[in-house]
Amino acid sequence: MRPPLLEMVVRTPELDRSRYPHLPHLKYPFGGTMGTGVRSAGARNHAGWDLYAKPGTTAFAITDGNVVYTGVMHGYGNVLLLEFQFQGSTLYGLYAHLSRALVNPGKHGRTQVSEGDSLALTGTTGNAVGEPPRLHFEVWTRRNVGPFPDGRISPGEVLGFLYDNMDNRMPNRNVG
């Protein structure tokens, strides 16, 4: 497994203020957190990672799999859904706030890709409009999910990255 971006920098209030002083600032904890009460003074849930990425940054396939959906989802904007196998289970990687997909499901409803293939270009679509540019990345346990936390697991459980609060890097660990 590989990360979805070459540079993995998690969105934080401090980095928002320093990188994007002219934009509204994050008023809640870290984009690397997942759970209830981590957004908007506890009123909103967060279901994945927010990774800083300039618009047009290439997002990569985290592993071999199939692109099974590209389109628009409420709040997420332009998205791509990658179906893949992990420890005997079928999972789905959601890439969101994209400017565009580089791979589409094709006429058979899926297009096979290999780990490291270019899948999409990052953007600021959905609820990322007017906010710092980023890739929102989630891992789903089934193709269609309901409101958080339904059908979602932490990307770190699959990719083997843990959020390091001290220096905002996501060091790799062996999930083997």
Backbone as JSON, one array per atom type, in Angstrom:
{
  "sequence": "MRPPLLEMVVRTPELDRSRYPHLPHLKYPFGGTMGTGVRSAGARNHAGWDLYAKPGTTAFAITDGNVVYTGVMHGYGNVLLLEFQFQGSTLYGLYAHLSRALVNPGKHGRTQVSEGDSLALTGTTGNAVGEPPRLHFEVWTRRNVGPFPDGRISPGEVLGFLYDNMDNRMPNRNVG",
  "N": [[0.84, -1.19, 0.0], [0.39, 2.26, -0.66], [0.62, 5.79, 0.07], [-2.03, 8.17, -0.78], [-1.09, 10.59, -1.82], [1.98, 12.24, -2.82], [3.14, 13.96, -0.95], [2.31, 13.95, 2.36], [0.54, 15.86, 4.25], [-1.26, 16.74, 6.94], [-4.25, 18.57, 7.41], [-4.47, 21.31, 9.62], [-5.55, 23.67, 12.2], [-3.49, 25.51, 12.75], [-1.73, 25.34, 10.54], [-3.51, 26.12, 8.53], [-3.85, 28.85, 9.16], [-1.24, 29.83, 8.75], [-0.57, 29.05, 6.1], [-2.73, 29.9, 4.53], [-3.7, 32.69, 5.04], [-5.68, 34.48, 4.19], [-8.05, 33.13, 3.94], [-11.06, 31.61, 5.4], [-10.62, 30.23, 8.65], [-9.86, 27.06, 10.04], [-11.76, 25.96, 12.72], [-11.74, 23.91, 14.39], [-10.48, 20.72, 15.59], [-7.98, 18.5, 14.19], [-7.52, 17.7, 10.7], [-6.76, 15.13, 10.35], [-8.08, 13.66, 12.13], [-10.75, 11.48, 13.09], [-14.08, 11.06, 13.69], [-16.78, 11.68, 16.05], [-17.76, 14.97, 16.91], [-15.47, 16.42, 16.18], [-15.49, 18.58, 14.59], [-16.6, 21.91, 13.81], [-17.29, 23.03, 16.46], [-18.19, 20.7, 17.63], [-20.53, 19.96, 16.34], [-20.45, 18.63, 13.95], [-19.41, 15.72, 12.15], [-16.39, 13.94, 11.28], [-14.95, 12.05, 8.72], [-12.54, 10.96, 7.74], [-9.34, 11.67, 6.23], [-8.01, 14.91, 5.83], [-5.92, 16.19, 3.55], [-3.47, 18.48, 2.78], [-3.22, 19.82, -0.47], [-2.19, 21.29, -3.38], [-4.36, 22.66, -5.87], [-4.8, 20.54, -8.64], [-2.85, 18.72, -8.03], [-1.56, 15.46, -8.34], [-3.39, 12.6, -7.46], [-2.92, 9.33, -6.24], [-3.39, 5.77, -6.89], [-3.85, 3.81, -4.08], [-3.37, 1.15, -3.92], [-3.48, -1.9, -5.9], [-6.47, -2.2, -7.78], [-9.91, -1.45, -8.63], [-11.39, 1.21, -10.36], [-14.52, 2.21, -9.61], [-16.44, 4.15, -9.56], [-16.96, 7.46, -10.6], [-17.81, 10.82, -10.15], [-20.18, 13.17, -8.82], [-20.67, 13.85, -5.4], [-22.75, 14.8, -2.71], [-21.5, 17.39, -0.73], [-18.93, 16.31, -0.89], [-18.12, 16.98, -3.42], [-16.51, 16.57, -6.57], [-15.7, 13.21, -7.02], [-13.86, 10.08, -6.71], [-14.09, 6.59, -6.61], [-12.34, 3.91, -5.41], [-12.18, 0.51, -5.59], [-10.87, -2.13, -3.66], [-8.86, -4.91, -2.44], [-8.27, -5.97, 0.89], [-6.71, -7.68, 3.35], [-8.39, -9.92, 2.89], [-10.88, -8.74, 2.63], [-13.23, -6.71, 0.8], [-12.73, -3.37, 0.18], [-13.21, 0.22, -0.08], [-11.74, 3.09, -1.39], [-12.25, 6.46, -1.02], [-11.78, 9.31, -2.85], [-11.89, 12.71, -2.6], [-13.14, 16.09, -3.32], [-12.07, 16.68, -5.77], [-10.58, 18.11, -8.75], [-10.78, 16.86, -11.17], [-11.33, 13.54, -12.46], [-8.92, 11.2, -13.61], [-9.17, 8.69, -14.46], [-11.83, 6.63, -15.43], [-14.81, 4.66, -14.71], [-15.55, 3.2, -17.02], [-17.18, 1.31, -19.69], [-17.92, -1.12, -18.64], [-18.35, -0.71, -16.01], [-16.2, -0.69, -14.29], [-12.73, -0.01, -14.0], [-9.6, -1.35, -14.16], [-6.79, -0.65, -12.1], [-3.39, -0.05, -11.12], [-1.31, -0.11, -8.17], [-0.07, 3.05, -7.37], [-0.74, 4.21, -9.79], [-1.81, 7.16, -11.54], [-4.74, 8.69, -10.56], [-6.49, 10.91, -10.25], [-6.95, 14.51, -10.17], [-6.37, 16.85, -7.66], [-8.58, 19.25, -6.09], [-10.91, 21.88, -5.32], [-13.62, 21.27, -4.77], [-17.11, 20.69, -3.88], [-17.74, 20.88, -0.36], [-15.3, 22.07, -0.01], [-14.98, 24.38, -1.37], [-13.78, 27.65, -1.4], [-12.19, 27.18, 0.78], [-9.01, 26.07, 2.2], [-7.13, 24.32, -0.26], [-7.36, 20.78, -0.76], [-7.06, 17.19, -0.43], [-9.59, 15.05, 0.37], [-9.74, 12.04, 2.0], [-11.13, 8.89, 2.41], [-11.87, 5.62, 3.83], [-14.02, 3.06, 3.02], [-16.19, 0.42, 4.07], [-18.05, -0.73, 2.51], [-19.71, -0.29, -0.67], [-21.75, 1.67, -0.73], [-22.51, 4.03, 1.65], [-24.01, 5.26, 4.71], [-24.89, 8.11, 6.79], [-22.12, 9.34, 8.76], [-21.02, 7.28, 11.45], [-21.32, 5.22, 9.65], [-20.23, 2.45, 7.9], [-17.54, 3.21, 7.62], [-13.98, 3.26, 8.08], [-10.91, 4.11, 9.73], [-8.5, 5.56, 7.59], [-5.88, 5.08, 8.34], [-5.85, 2.54, 9.44], [-5.72, 0.9, 7.27], [-3.72, 1.92, 5.53], [-1.55, 2.13, 7.19], [-0.56, 4.41, 8.43], [0.06, 6.71, 10.98], [-1.12, 9.55, 12.72], [1.05, 12.09, 13.6], [1.17, 14.25, 16.09], [3.1, 16.09, 16.8], [4.82, 17.02, 14.69], [3.29, 17.08, 12.44], [3.51, 15.13, 10.47], [2.89, 12.03, 8.84], [3.96, 9.25, 9.87], [5.06, 6.18, 8.43], [3.95, 2.93, 9.3], [4.3, -0.55, 9.8], [1.7, -2.49, 8.7], [1.4, -5.07, 8.16]],
  "CA": [[0.0, 0.0, 0.0], [1.11, 3.54, -0.7], [-0.27, 6.91, 0.37], [-2.69, 8.72, -1.97], [-0.35, 11.75, -2.31], [3.42, 12.16, -2.57], [3.38, 14.66, 0.31], [1.18, 13.73, 3.26], [0.49, 16.88, 5.29], [-2.63, 16.8, 7.44], [-4.77, 19.91, 7.65], [-4.64, 21.71, 11.02], [-5.85, 25.1, 12.32], [-2.25, 26.28, 12.72], [-1.25, 25.41, 9.16], [-4.46, 26.95, 7.79], [-3.55, 30.26, 9.42], [0.04, 30.21, 8.17], [-0.53, 28.83, 4.66], [-3.86, 30.55, 3.85], [-4.2, 33.7, 5.99], [-6.83, 35.22, 3.63], [-9.23, 32.27, 3.91], [-11.6, 31.27, 6.72], [-9.74, 29.3, 9.34], [-10.38, 25.89, 10.71], [-12.05, 26.28, 14.11], [-11.89, 22.63, 15.05], [-9.19, 20.01, 15.59], [-7.17, 18.16, 13.05], [-8.07, 17.02, 9.56], [-6.38, 13.73, 10.42], [-8.93, 12.98, 13.11], [-11.95, 10.86, 12.57], [-14.99, 10.77, 14.77], [-17.85, 12.61, 16.4], [-17.37, 16.13, 17.7], [-14.16, 16.97, 15.85], [-15.71, 19.69, 13.68], [-17.59, 22.96, 14.07], [-17.69, 23.05, 17.88], [-18.81, 19.44, 18.0], [-21.8, 19.71, 15.66], [-20.25, 17.9, 12.71], [-18.51, 14.58, 12.22], [-15.37, 13.88, 10.24], [-14.86, 10.63, 8.38], [-11.36, 10.61, 6.96], [-8.18, 12.55, 6.31], [-7.87, 16.08, 4.97], [-4.49, 16.32, 3.24], [-3.2, 19.64, 1.93], [-2.77, 19.53, -1.83], [-2.5, 22.38, -4.31], [-5.23, 22.2, -6.95], [-4.07, 19.94, -9.75], [-1.9, 17.72, -7.54], [-1.97, 14.11, -8.7], [-3.72, 11.62, -6.42], [-2.51, 8.02, -6.73], [-4.02, 4.56, -6.39], [-3.13, 3.35, -2.89], [-3.06, -0.26, -4.16], [-4.17, -2.43, -7.08], [-7.92, -2.26, -7.58], [-10.78, -1.04, -9.73], [-12.18, 2.44, -10.23], [-15.9, 1.78, -9.81], [-17.33, 5.31, -9.63], [-16.51, 8.86, -10.61], [-18.98, 11.68, -10.26], [-20.35, 14.2, -7.79], [-21.4, 13.46, -4.19], [-23.07, 15.95, -1.86], [-20.48, 17.76, 0.25], [-17.61, 15.84, -1.32], [-17.8, 17.49, -4.75], [-16.08, 15.54, -7.51], [-15.09, 12.09, -6.3], [-13.5, 8.83, -7.35], [-14.17, 5.48, -5.66], [-11.44, 2.82, -5.75], [-12.47, -0.76, -4.91], [-9.63, -2.91, -3.52], [-8.86, -6.0, -1.45], [-7.37, -5.78, 2.03], [-6.83, -8.75, 4.34], [-9.53, -10.76, 2.58], [-12.12, -7.97, 2.54], [-13.34, -5.68, -0.23], [-12.86, -2.02, 0.73], [-13.33, 1.29, -1.06], [-11.07, 4.34, -1.09], [-12.94, 7.62, -1.58], [-10.95, 10.49, -3.1], [-12.91, 13.75, -2.73], [-12.82, 17.49, -3.61], [-11.21, 16.61, -6.96], [-10.91, 18.94, -9.91], [-11.27, 15.9, -12.16], [-10.81, 12.17, -12.45], [-8.11, 10.85, -14.78], [-9.6, 7.33, -14.8], [-13.28, 6.48, -15.27], [-15.17, 3.25, -14.6], [-15.65, 2.55, -18.31], [-18.49, 0.79, -20.07], [-18.23, -2.31, -17.84], [-18.57, -0.29, -14.63], [-14.96, -0.73, -13.51], [-11.47, 0.05, -14.73], [-8.52, -1.86, -13.31], [-5.63, 0.22, -11.94], [-2.31, -0.61, -10.31], [-0.78, 0.75, -7.12], [0.76, 4.14, -7.86], [-1.29, 4.85, -10.99], [-2.46, 8.46, -11.37], [-6.2, 8.52, -10.61], [-7.28, 12.13, -10.28], [-6.28, 15.76, -9.8], [-7.03, 17.46, -6.51], [-9.24, 20.51, -6.37], [-11.62, 22.51, -4.2], [-15.04, 21.11, -5.06], [-17.94, 20.33, -2.73], [-17.62, 21.83, 0.75], [-13.96, 22.65, 0.03], [-15.0, 25.66, -2.09], [-13.48, 28.77, -0.53], [-11.34, 26.73, 1.88], [-7.71, 25.62, 1.71], [-7.21, 23.16, -1.15], [-6.98, 19.55, -0.08], [-7.67, 15.93, -0.8], [-10.26, 14.36, 1.47], [-9.6, 10.62, 1.71], [-11.82, 8.0, 3.34], [-11.95, 4.2, 3.5], [-15.35, 2.54, 3.27], [-16.27, -1.04, 4.14], [-18.98, -1.14, 1.45], [-19.76, 0.71, -1.74], [-22.67, 2.75, -0.37], [-22.54, 4.24, 3.1], [-24.94, 6.26, 5.21], [-24.23, 9.14, 7.59], [-21.01, 8.91, 9.61], [-19.82, 6.53, 11.03], [-21.77, 4.05, 8.9], [-19.42, 1.88, 6.84], [-16.23, 3.86, 7.47], [-12.88, 2.94, 9.0], [-9.82, 5.06, 9.59], [-7.53, 5.21, 6.55], [-4.66, 4.59, 8.97], [-5.95, 1.1, 9.66], [-5.4, 0.23, 6.01], [-2.46, 2.41, 4.96], [-0.45, 2.01, 8.14], [-0.02, 5.72, 8.8], [-0.48, 7.29, 12.2], [-0.93, 10.99, 12.77], [2.03, 12.53, 14.59], [0.73, 15.57, 16.49], [4.2, 17.0, 17.06], [5.4, 17.67, 13.52], [2.31, 17.03, 11.37], [3.8, 14.14, 9.44], [2.21, 10.76, 9.07], [4.99, 8.24, 9.67], [4.59, 4.87, 8.03], [4.21, 1.8, 10.18], [4.0, -1.8, 9.12], [0.41, -3.05, 9.09], [1.53, -6.44, 7.72]],
  "C": [[0.88, 1.24, 0.0], [0.13, 4.65, -0.35], [-0.89, 7.48, -0.91], [-1.99, 9.94, -2.57], [1.13, 11.55, -2.05], [3.77, 12.82, -1.25], [2.14, 14.53, 1.17], [1.24, 14.74, 4.4], [-0.96, 17.05, 5.69], [-3.02, 18.23, 7.74], [-4.96, 20.16, 9.14], [-4.99, 23.2, 11.07], [-4.59, 25.96, 12.18], [-1.72, 26.43, 11.3], [-2.21, 26.21, 8.29], [-4.1, 28.42, 7.93], [-2.25, 30.69, 8.75], [0.06, 30.08, 6.64], [-1.58, 29.66, 3.91], [-4.46, 31.63, 4.74], [-5.43, 34.45, 5.5], [-8.12, 34.4, 3.61], [-9.79, 32.04, 5.31], [-10.75, 30.16, 7.36], [-10.52, 28.16, 9.97], [-10.59, 26.24, 12.18], [-12.16, 25.02, 14.94], [-10.59, 21.86, 14.94], [-8.73, 19.55, 14.22], [-7.92, 17.44, 11.95], [-7.71, 15.54, 9.53], [-7.22, 12.96, 11.41], [-10.17, 12.44, 12.44], [-12.86, 10.6, 13.75], [-16.03, 11.84, 14.99], [-17.27, 13.78, 17.18], [-16.0, 16.69, 17.38], [-14.27, 18.17, 14.9], [-16.72, 20.67, 14.24], [-18.16, 22.93, 15.49], [-18.5, 21.82, 18.26], [-20.08, 19.1, 17.26], [-21.66, 18.83, 14.43], [-19.26, 16.77, 12.9], [-17.5, 14.64, 11.09], [-15.03, 12.43, 9.99], [-13.64, 10.28, 7.56], [-10.22, 11.57, 7.2], [-8.35, 13.73, 5.37], [-6.38, 16.31, 4.79], [-4.3, 17.52, 2.33], [-2.69, 19.19, 0.57], [-3.16, 20.71, -2.71], [-3.42, 21.84, -5.39], [-4.39, 21.68, -8.12], [-3.0, 18.94, -9.33], [-2.43, 16.33, -7.88], [-2.23, 13.27, -7.46], [-3.52, 10.23, -7.02], [-3.36, 6.89, -6.16], [-3.19, 4.04, -5.22], [-2.71, 1.89, -3.03], [-3.73, -0.68, -5.46], [-5.67, -2.49, -6.79], [-8.66, -1.86, -8.82], [-11.44, 0.29, -9.41], [-13.61, 2.05, -10.58], [-16.89, 2.94, -9.87], [-16.52, 6.58, -9.73], [-17.76, 9.69, -10.8], [-18.99, 12.71, -9.16], [-21.14, 13.61, -6.63], [-21.57, 14.69, -3.32], [-21.99, 16.17, -0.81], [-19.07, 17.41, -0.17], [-17.18, 16.47, -2.65], [-17.48, 16.34, -5.69], [-15.31, 14.46, -6.76], [-14.69, 10.97, -7.24], [-13.53, 7.76, -6.28], [-13.34, 4.32, -6.2], [-11.79, 1.59, -4.93], [-11.17, -1.57, -4.86], [-9.8, -3.98, -2.46], [-7.86, -5.7, -0.35], [-7.68, -6.85, 3.06], [-8.11, -9.55, 4.15], [-10.87, -10.05, 2.47], [-12.07, -7.0, 1.37], [-13.59, -4.35, 0.46], [-12.89, -1.02, -0.42], [-12.6, 2.53, -0.56], [-11.79, 5.48, -1.79], [-11.97, 8.79, -1.66], [-11.93, 11.63, -3.39], [-12.31, 15.15, -2.9], [-11.93, 17.59, -4.85], [-11.59, 17.67, -7.99], [-11.39, 18.05, -11.04], [-10.62, 14.54, -11.96], [-9.99, 11.96, -13.73], [-8.46, 9.46, -15.29], [-11.1, 7.27, -14.54], [-13.64, 5.0, -15.27], [-15.3, 2.52, -15.94], [-17.01, 1.91, -18.53], [-18.88, -0.46, -19.28], [-18.38, -1.99, -16.35], [-17.35, -0.36, -13.74], [-13.77, -0.66, -14.45], [-10.36, -0.36, -13.77], [-7.36, -0.87, -13.3], [-4.61, -0.5, -11.04], [-1.87, 0.39, -9.26], [0.15, 1.78, -7.73], [0.27, 4.8, -9.13], [-1.92, 6.2, -10.63], [-3.96, 8.28, -11.56], [-6.95, 9.81, -10.87], [-6.38, 13.33, -9.97], [-7.07, 16.41, -8.68], [-7.62, 18.81, -6.9], [-9.87, 21.1, -5.12], [-13.12, 22.45, -4.45], [-15.79, 20.67, -3.8], [-17.79, 21.35, -1.62], [-16.2, 22.35, 0.94], [-13.89, 23.97, -0.73], [-14.75, 26.78, -1.09], [-12.63, 28.42, 0.68], [-9.98, 26.33, 1.33], [-7.85, 24.36, 0.84], [-6.69, 21.91, -0.46], [-7.57, 18.34, -0.79], [-8.32, 15.39, 0.46], [-10.24, 12.89, 1.09], [-10.26, 9.8, 2.81], [-11.66, 6.55, 2.89], [-13.3, 3.7, 3.95], [-15.32, 1.01, 3.29], [-17.3, -1.6, 3.15], [-19.14, 0.03, 0.48], [-20.67, 1.89, -1.44], [-22.74, 2.85, 1.14], [-23.59, 5.29, 3.45], [-24.19, 7.35, 5.95], [-23.15, 8.54, 8.49], [-21.56, 8.35, 10.92], [-20.12, 5.33, 10.15], [-20.78, 3.65, 7.81], [-18.05, 2.5, 6.64], [-15.24, 3.35, 8.5], [-11.78, 3.97, 8.77], [-8.88, 4.63, 8.47], [-6.23, 4.65, 7.13], [-4.66, 3.1, 9.23], [-5.54, 0.31, 8.43], [-4.01, 0.63, 5.51], [-1.28, 2.3, 5.9], [0.21, 3.33, 8.48], [-0.71, 6.18, 10.07], [-0.21, 8.78, 12.19], [0.01, 11.34, 13.91], [1.75, 13.99, 14.92], [1.87, 16.58, 16.64], [4.7, 17.72, 15.81], [4.52, 17.54, 12.27], [2.72, 16.14, 10.2], [3.03, 12.88, 9.8], [3.21, 9.64, 8.84], [4.38, 6.88, 9.35], [4.87, 3.85, 9.12], [3.77, 0.55, 9.45], [2.66, -2.34, 9.63], [0.34, -4.54, 8.83], [0.72, -7.43, 8.36]]
}
